[in-house]
Amino acid sequence: MTESSRFLAAACAAPHALAAGAARDLLAEGANAAEAAGAAGAVLAVVAPDLNGLGGDGLFLLREPKGRMLTVRATGAVAAGLSAATLRGRGHEWAPASGADAALTAPGAAAGWAALLDYARAAGGRIPLARLLAPAISAAKTGVAIAEAERRALARLRPGLAEAPGFAAAFLVGGAAPEAGAARAQAALAGVLDHLAHAGLSDFHRGDVARELAADLARAGSPVTRADLSALAAQWGAPLETRIGRARLAAVGPPAGGFETLAVAGLAAGSDFGRDAPAALHRLIEAERIARALWRQAESPPGEAERALPLRERLEAALEPAALARAAAAIDGLRAGAADAPRRVGGAGLWFGAVDSDGLMVAGAQTLGALFGSGLVSPSTGVLMAATAAGAPLDGADALRPGQFPPLALGLCAADHGDGSATVFGVTGGAGQPTLAGHLAARLLAGMGSADAIAAPRLRPWADGDGAAVLIEDRVDPSLVAALERLGHRIVAGAPYDEATGQAGALTRDRRGHIEAARDPRVEAAAEGF
């Protein structure tokens, strides 16, 4: 299925029509892409509470008109007062997935929007904050129809989620999932957004909202305090990069999975996704396996000289085209290598983006770490807290520590194609997001159109009771699955367009300034522009 729209000047894409519409209206009023993306992110925090919200985190990747790329990391650290002993005393062997004990990190989404708006104003943006937040406030106050994806998520609630403080009152009707299409208003959240529109977004971390949220968290038993909220600030930086042929490919690095994304794309370079699909998919699977090994080697290098270097320098060295070419030589085109399980990273989230008429391109990703996060809802603010640390060990070398930034599986990328065109794109939803973003990048750089690359069958690393495997959408031709199995891969079939295989989107601006907005047929996505 091909899902794309073309626009002559400006465009946006989002997994909900209200978010795309809000961004489009602002672009039409003269907003730049940073302002439009911030407004879309705020709307999504209201209309898609299963995937993101004010209690979660955000990442942004900006590609400026002259080609410079910047990142915004608005992610929360583990609470300073975290006590592994306390969690173990409550019966947890790992950081839990639901309840107050799972709400272990300060939320960063509002800080991400604030960073975008600071950038926008420095670039000449003049849209008032109250105007940018108005669509989100309206959606929370008047209510929006519950999406089918959210209904499905509610119908198969994770153990303990319904018992999390405030969850049932906020999201269930008589203890059960409401019907898709039913309207849900969020009065407390509307009040908070309206307050932030006048007091400023920093109030979420250092003002009245922070005070109310911290008090609710303390009463529920979460270790996140007002000091943790106050300490959070969005961080600007540069993405990790590599070159594939004429193209320059960039992705957001740790705590996001951009290294694996770039490594997979570089290792799979040269694959023919049209005429030899089995070989191309085999190479993608093997590229992901080698990319994980490269990550482990960069994270814990064997030599003292390498250990003395900052992690970023080690990652950059591994992404040099010559280094990736040497690593790719280990791929056996006729046989699968020894599979291992993917590393633990936070899952559920969503991707969105905007491009303005000046050529500024912004891609965003927001997450709660898992569907509906921790389930803990602050009654005073309506904020649903994330569970980005869920599953982290409480003991050993990799034990969860105060001040640590849990890894996030958010695939957020940009590509300069070397011909005057550029694309911002990403994949979110499920722990395999960095791998899936690498697959999408490899397809795009092999010449596949963005809509076709997004709609193409997805496969990702998987682990179940029988060990490591590859999860693949079950709409794939059985002969293709059989070919992969003959090569030695253990294949696990997911549902058609399985949610574990993510939600993607892409915006491509050509050298004439025309924009193609590609959206994912797996979700109720929308693209708008003019």
FENQUI-V351258 format. One line per field, one symbol per residue. psi: psi as a letter, one per 40 degrees, with the letter a starting at -180 (. if undefined). burial: 1 if it has 9 or more other C-alpha atoms within 8 Angstrom, else 0. Layout:
# FENQUI-V351258
psi: ???
burial: ???
This chain:
# FENQUI-V351258
psi: hhgiihiddiiiiifhddddddddddddeeiiddddddddddddddegeddiideaiiiihhhideeihiihhgiiihhdehhddddddeehdihieiideegeihieddddddddddddddeeiehiddddedddddddddiihhiddddddddfiiheddeiheddddeihfeihiiheiihigddddddddddddeidedddfadddddddddddddeiehidddddehiihiaiiiiihhbeihhiihaieifddddddddddeheihecdgdddddddddddddddddddddddgididdddeiiddddddddehddddddddeehheehiihiiiiihiichaiiiiihieeehhhiihiiedihebeehhhddeehhiifeeheiieiadeihiheihiihghhhiihheeeeiihhiihigieeddddddddddddeeeiidddddeihiiiiihaeeaiahhiheeihdddddddddeehhhhhaihfhdeeihiiihhhieeeihhhhiheeigiihia.
burial: 00111010111111111011111101100011111111111111111111111111111111111000111111111111010100110001011111111111111111111111101110001000110111111111101111000110110000001101111100011000110101001111111111111001111111101111110111000111110111010100001111110011111110011111111111111011100011111111111111110111110010000110000001110111101110110010000100001100111111111111001111111111111111111110111111111111110000110100111111111111100011111111111111111111111111010111111000111110000111111101000110111011101001001110111111111100111111111001111111
